[in-house]
Amino acid sequence: MPEKRSVLIVEDDNHIRWHFERSILQHENLSLHGSAATFEGALNQMHSFPDVLLVDLGLPDGNGADLIRLLKAQAPRSEAIVITVFSDEFRVIEAIRAGAVGYLLKDSMPEDIGKMTMEMLNGISPISPAVARYIINALRPGAETAQQPNSLLSIKEVSVLQLVARGYTRDEIAEMVGNSVHTVVAHIRNIYRKLEVHSRNEAVFEACQLGLIKLNDN
């Protein structure tokens, strides 16, 4: 009989976490490494590393993507799957760059999480259709520099400004978009120049007025 693969579940919704636990325990090739509702709780159970991390991103005391980074840094052969409500491009990019091999939205996740986990271990990356479409669009030739219709800003500049509007620091934005802080600063200067503004608040206000960004994006 093959050795069981261990799974650590990190999910702050009790009902969903218990559902994941039951699904993992019912699968003959999986074992429950641990289960936590918080970032700190997950850290306390990572003295040894699981084969698989099932993790939400929006934890009450931290970002699930940081758990993925920790896991991949210490146990590169372990895998991580995000199961979350967040479908915006910034969260997707952050999780995949952190090392996630799957990204599922809670409103489209499979009923049998154990089966999905085994499929991932056998080489199938679980990705919700909406997320897959975003990834495909992001990787199209010219996507990095293409201009949005009637837009003064490039797609990358819009992405940076959306993160600025959400209150992220320049260091955080650099990590999330995969650029250096120097490059992010250059993007922000270009944004100010193109929008003819002189401050963060003015840039956000003007971009909202032009319909380039939305403050209520998830």
C-alpha positions as CSV (number, residue, x, y, z in Angstrom):
1,M,0.0,0.0,0.0
2,P,1.5,3.4,-1.0
3,E,2.5,5.8,1.8
4,K,-0.1,8.3,2.7
5,R,0.5,11.9,1.7
6,S,-0.1,14.4,4.5
7,V,-2.3,17.5,4.1
8,L,-2.4,20.7,6.2
9,I,-5.6,22.6,6.0
10,V,-5.7,26.4,6.8
11,E,-9.2,27.9,6.6
12,D,-10.9,30.3,9.0
13,D,-14.4,29.3,8.1
14,N,-15.2,26.4,10.5
15,H,-17.8,24.7,8.3
16,I,-15.6,24.7,5.3
17,R,-12.6,23.6,7.3
18,W,-14.5,20.6,8.8
19,H,-15.7,19.7,5.3
20,F,-12.1,19.6,4.0
21,E,-11.0,17.6,7.0
22,R,-13.7,14.9,6.4
23,S,-12.9,14.7,2.7
24,I,-9.2,14.2,3.4
25,L,-9.8,11.6,6.1
26,Q,-12.1,9.7,3.9
27,H,-9.4,9.2,1.2
28,E,-7.3,6.1,1.7
29,N,-4.1,7.7,0.3
30,L,-4.2,10.9,2.4
31,S,-3.6,11.7,6.0
32,L,-4.4,14.9,8.0
33,H,-1.2,16.6,8.9
34,G,-3.1,19.3,10.8
35,S,-5.9,21.8,10.6
36,A,-5.8,25.5,11.5
37,A,-8.1,28.5,11.4
38,T,-5.3,31.2,11.6
39,F,-1.9,32.0,10.2
40,E,-0.3,31.5,13.7
41,G,-2.1,28.2,14.1
42,A,-0.7,27.0,10.9
43,L,2.8,28.0,11.8
44,N,2.5,26.0,15.0
45,Q,1.8,22.9,13.0
46,M,4.6,23.4,10.5
47,H,7.4,22.1,12.7
48,S,7.4,19.3,10.1
49,F,6.1,20.1,6.7
50,P,3.1,18.6,5.0
51,D,3.1,17.1,1.5
52,V,0.2,19.4,0.6
53,L,-1.0,22.8,2.0
54,L,-4.7,23.7,1.4
55,V,-4.8,27.3,2.3
56,D,-7.2,30.3,2.2
57,L,-5.6,33.7,1.5
58,G,-7.7,36.0,3.7
59,L,-6.8,34.7,7.2
60,P,-7.7,36.8,10.2
61,D,-4.0,37.3,11.3
62,G,-2.1,37.0,8.0
63,N,-1.9,36.3,4.3
64,G,-2.0,32.7,3.2
65,A,0.4,33.5,0.4
66,D,3.1,34.0,3.0
67,L,2.5,30.4,4.3
68,I,3.0,29.2,0.8
69,R,6.3,31.0,0.5
70,L,7.5,29.5,3.8
71,L,6.5,26.0,2.8
72,K,8.2,26.2,-0.6
73,A,11.4,27.7,0.9
74,Q,11.7,25.0,3.5
75,A,10.1,22.1,1.7
76,P,10.3,22.7,-2.1
77,R,8.8,19.3,-3.0
78,S,5.6,20.1,-1.0
79,E,2.7,21.5,-3.0
80,A,0.1,24.2,-2.2
81,I,-3.4,24.8,-3.4
82,V,-5.3,28.0,-2.7
83,I,-9.0,27.8,-2.0
84,T,-10.4,31.3,-1.5
85,V,-13.1,33.8,-2.4
86,F,-10.6,36.2,-3.9
87,S,-10.6,36.2,-7.7
88,D,-8.8,39.5,-8.4
89,E,-5.7,39.4,-10.6
90,F,-3.4,40.7,-7.9
91,R,-4.2,37.8,-5.4
92,V,-3.9,35.3,-8.2
93,I,-0.5,36.5,-9.3
94,E,0.7,36.7,-5.7
95,A,-0.3,33.2,-4.9
96,I,1.1,31.7,-8.0
97,R,4.4,33.5,-7.6
98,A,4.5,32.3,-4.0
99,G,4.4,28.7,-5.4
100,A,0.8,27.6,-5.5
101,V,0.1,25.0,-8.1
102,G,-3.7,25.4,-7.9
103,Y,-6.2,28.2,-7.3
104,L,-9.8,27.4,-6.7
105,L,-12.7,29.8,-5.9
106,K,-15.0,28.6,-3.1
107,D,-18.0,29.1,-5.3
108,S,-16.7,26.6,-7.8
109,M,-14.6,24.2,-5.7
110,P,-15.2,20.4,-6.1
111,E,-17.2,18.5,-3.5
112,D,-14.5,15.8,-3.1
113,I,-11.4,17.8,-1.9
114,G,-9.6,14.6,-1.3
115,K,-9.9,13.4,-4.9
116,M,-8.9,16.8,-6.1
117,T,-5.8,16.7,-3.9
118,M,-4.8,13.3,-5.3
119,E,-5.3,14.6,-8.8
120,M,-3.0,17.5,-8.1
121,L,-0.4,15.1,-6.7
122,N,-0.7,13.2,-10.0
123,G,0.1,16.2,-12.0
124,I,-3.3,18.0,-12.6
125,S,-3.3,21.6,-11.4
126,P,-6.8,22.5,-10.1
127,I,-7.7,26.0,-11.3
128,S,-11.2,27.6,-11.5
129,P,-12.2,28.6,-15.0
130,A,-12.4,32.3,-14.2
131,V,-8.9,32.2,-12.8
132,A,-7.6,30.2,-15.8
133,R,-9.0,32.7,-18.2
134,Y,-7.2,35.5,-16.4
135,I,-3.9,33.6,-16.5
136,I,-4.3,33.0,-20.2
137,N,-5.0,36.6,-20.9
138,A,-2.1,37.8,-18.7
139,L,0.3,35.5,-20.7
140,R,-0.8,36.5,-24.2
141,P,1.9,38.1,-26.3
142,G,1.9,41.8,-25.8
143,A,-0.2,41.7,-22.7
144,E,2.5,43.4,-20.6
145,T,2.6,46.5,-22.7
146,A,-0.8,46.5,-24.4
147,Q,-3.0,49.6,-23.8
148,Q,-6.5,49.3,-22.5
149,P,-9.2,50.8,-24.8
150,N,-9.2,54.6,-24.5
151,S,-6.7,54.3,-21.6
152,L,-3.8,56.6,-20.9
153,L,-2.1,53.9,-18.8
154,S,-0.6,50.5,-19.7
155,I,-2.0,47.4,-18.1
156,K,1.0,47.2,-15.8
157,E,0.5,50.9,-14.7
158,V,-3.2,50.2,-14.1
159,S,-2.2,47.2,-11.9
160,V,0.3,49.2,-9.9
161,L,-2.2,52.1,-9.4
162,Q,-4.9,49.6,-8.3
163,L,-2.5,48.4,-5.6
164,V,-1.6,52.0,-4.7
165,A,-5.3,52.7,-4.2
166,R,-5.6,49.7,-1.9
167,G,-2.9,51.2,0.4
168,Y,0.0,48.8,-0.4
169,T,3.5,50.2,0.1
170,R,6.0,50.4,-2.8
171,D,7.9,47.4,-1.4
172,E,4.7,45.3,-1.2
173,I,3.7,46.3,-4.7
174,A,7.1,45.4,-6.1
175,E,6.8,41.9,-4.6
176,M,3.2,41.4,-5.9
177,V,3.9,42.5,-9.5
178,G,7.3,40.9,-9.7
179,N,9.3,44.1,-10.3
180,S,12.0,46.0,-8.3
181,V,11.0,48.9,-6.1
182,H,12.9,51.2,-8.5
183,T,10.7,50.0,-11.4
184,V,7.5,50.5,-9.3
185,V,8.6,54.0,-8.5
186,A,9.2,54.6,-12.2
187,H,5.7,53.3,-13.0
188,I,4.2,55.6,-10.4
189,R,6.0,58.6,-11.8
190,N,4.7,57.8,-15.3
191,I,1.2,57.5,-13.9
192,Y,1.5,60.9,-12.3
193,R,2.8,62.4,-15.5
194,K,0.1,60.8,-17.7
195,L,-2.7,61.8,-15.4
196,E,-1.2,65.2,-14.8
197,V,-1.3,64.9,-11.0
198,H,1.2,65.3,-8.2
199,S,0.1,62.9,-5.4
200,R,-1.3,59.4,-4.7
201,N,-4.7,60.7,-3.7
202,E,-5.0,62.8,-6.9
203,A,-3.9,59.9,-9.0
204,V,-6.4,57.5,-7.5
205,F,-9.2,60.1,-7.8
206,E,-8.4,60.9,-11.4
207,A,-8.1,57.2,-12.4
208,C,-11.5,56.5,-10.7
209,Q,-13.1,59.4,-12.6
210,L,-11.7,58.1,-15.9
211,G,-12.9,54.6,-15.1
212,L,-9.4,53.1,-15.1
213,I,-9.7,51.6,-11.6
214,K,-12.4,50.7,-9.1
215,L,-12.0,51.2,-5.4
216,N,-14.5,48.4,-4.7
217,D,-12.6,45.6,-6.5
218,N,-12.0,42.6,-4.3
